[in-house]
Structures are given as C-alpha cells and as structure tokens.
C-alpha cells in the first residue's frame, strides 16, 4: 500500500548536511505523519526528477525511502520501503554492473560505480505491512543506493578516495559558480 494524496515537494538536502552523513532512526510509528512524509517524498522525488529518494534527502532522519524506477526489462516499479534491510546476492551469484551513478544530494555529478545487478530489500510499507522488493538492472542499483542513505552513506562514499575528491570538487565548483551567477 502506498501513501495517498499528492504530497508537497520539499527542498533536497545536499552533501555536507549532517543528516546525510549519520545513520537514521528506525521508524516505530506507522501513522498519518508517516503517510504524509511518504507523500511528500514522492512529490520531492518527482520535482527533482529522480528515481529514488530517502527521507534524509529532505532533512528527515528516518529509515524510509521511495522509488519509481525501471528494472532491467524497463518496467517501472514504484513503492516505499520503511526500515529497509538489503540482501545482496552471494559471491557465486553476483554479477557487477558498472554504471555512471548520480544522486539528488550531489547534483550535477556522476561517477562510475560497480554494483551487483540484482538486489533484494525487505522492510515495511507505510501501514507497517511487510514488503520485499526484488530488483534487477537500474532498480537493483536504486535499491542499493537508497538503502545506503539511511545508513548515512552516499554513493560517493563508495568511490576510491581520489575519485570521490574529484566529484566533490566539481560539485563545489558548480555550486559556487551558480551562487555567483545567481
């Protein structure tokens, strides 16, 4: 079950904000406040033209993410996962997919990052009912990426140190240029 209502787009939180870099709190109440948050998360994700969004990306330190993302067959899958737990394929089943990954919290930047091409996430929907989401292709990457966020981890934290610094420097330069031009 998904949250009803249109939701209100909230500003995206950018790299450097503490809420993005620390583990989030477990959701314990599945109530109207959570449903409103989820609706706002979908609205925020769509406004920012993303395929996934975690609560800490709009400044809320809770273990929740939403997604509307295609799998390897290009079929879009949409949902919410509260208190996500990621299950990765075993070493003999793992096939890495190298892809230029980006993040709404590090706008304008992308970097090649190898991730398994399959992923499974267990958690709960907005009402507290158990959910399991299995993903392939881009959806697998999205599930892994969004499950990292509640752990206080961004995709750039998985990059080699030198590449991470390049991405951050490019982000800061674009941000500073936009501030001067703005």
N, C-alpha and C positions, 0 to 999 in steps of 0.2 A: 504494500500500500504506500502511496506517495502523498505528500502534503498537498492539500488543495489550496486554491487561491493563487493569485498572481504573484504575490511577494513584492518586495521593494528592493531594488538594486542598491547595494551598499558599496562604499569605496573599497578597492582592493588594497590589502596591506603589502608593503614592499619589503624586499630583502633588507635586513638590518633591524627591523622591528622585533623586539624581544619575543612577542607571541609566536613568531615563526620559528624560533630557534630553541624552544624548550618543549618537552613533552606536554601534551594536552590532558585535561581531566576527563575521566570516564563519565559518560552520561548515565545518570541514575534515575532521571525523571522523563518519562515519555508522555509529555503533556502538550497543551496548546502552545506554550512557549517554544518547545522543540519544533512543532509543526510550523510555526511562524518563521523560526530560524531557517528551517529547510526550504520553505518557500522563498525566503529572501536570498538564500544561497543559490537556488536555481536562477532567480532573476539576476543576481550579480554575475553568475557564470555566463548567462546569455548576453548580458550587456557588455561583458568583456570579451565576448566571442571565444570562450574556452570550451573544452570538452569535459572538464572536471574542476572541482573546487572544494577545498577543505575549509572548515569553519574558521581556522586560524588565519586563512587568507582574507577574511573580512574582520579580523581582530577578535574573534571569539575562540578562546582556548578550550574547546570541547572536541572530543574524538568523533567527528562526523565529517563525511564527505558526500558530495553528489556527483553524478556523472551523466552525460548524454554523449555517447561515444561509439564509433563503429568498431565492430570486430573484424577479423580477417576476411569475412565474406561481405564487408561493407554494410552489414545490417546494424542500424543504430540501436543501442541498448541504453535505457535510461533508468536511473534509480538513485537510492540513497542507502548508505551504509553507516550505521551508528556503532561505535566501539568496534572498528574493524580489526580483524586478525588475518594476516596474509599467510597463505600456504603456497610455497614455491615447489616446482617440480623437483624430483630427485635428480642427482647428478647424471644418471643414465638416461633420464627423460628430458633433460634441459637442453634447449637449443636457443642460443643467444641471437637476438635481433639487434643490429646496430642501427640507430636511427637518431636524427637530429631532434633532440628533446628541448622543449621550452617550458616556461612557467609564467603564469599571470603575475606572480610576485617578483619576477625578474624580467620585466617587459622588454621586448625588442631583442632578446638574446636567445641563442640556441647553441647547443653543443652536442656532438656525437656521444652517445652513451649506450653501451650494450646492456640489454636486459633480457631475461627469459621471455620467449614468445608466448608463454602460457602462464596464467596465474589464477588462483582461487582466493576469494576473500569471504570470510564468514563474519557475521555481525547481526545487526537487528535493523528492522525498518523503523519508520517514525512512530509506529504504535507499540514497538517492543517485540514484535514477532521476529523469530529467527529468519535470516536470509543467508543464502550462499550465492555468490556471483562468480561464474567461471568465465574467464576472458581469454581471447586469442588475439593476435595481431595488436593493433593500436589499443584496443580495450585492455589487453593484458598489461601493456605499458602504463595506461591510465590508472588501472587498479594499483599497480606497484607505486607509481608516482604519488597518488592521492593517499595511500596508506602510509607513505613516508611522512607526509605533512603532520599528522597527529603525534608523530614521534619527535617532532622538532627538526626534521631533516628536509632539505631542499635537494632537488636533483643536482645542483652544483656541488653539494657536499660529497657526491659520489664520483666526481671528476678527479683526475690527477691534479695535484696542488697547482702546478703551473697553468694548466688549462682553466682551472677554477679562477685563478687570479686574473687571467685574460678576460674571462667572461665578466667578472665583477668590474674590472677597469673599463671595459667597453660600456657596460650598463651605467656606471657613474659618469662617464664622459657624455653619453647621450642625455642623461638626466640633467647634467649641468648645462649643456647646450640648450636644452628645452627651457630651462629656467631663465637663461639669459635672453632667449628669443621671446619668451612668454610675456 
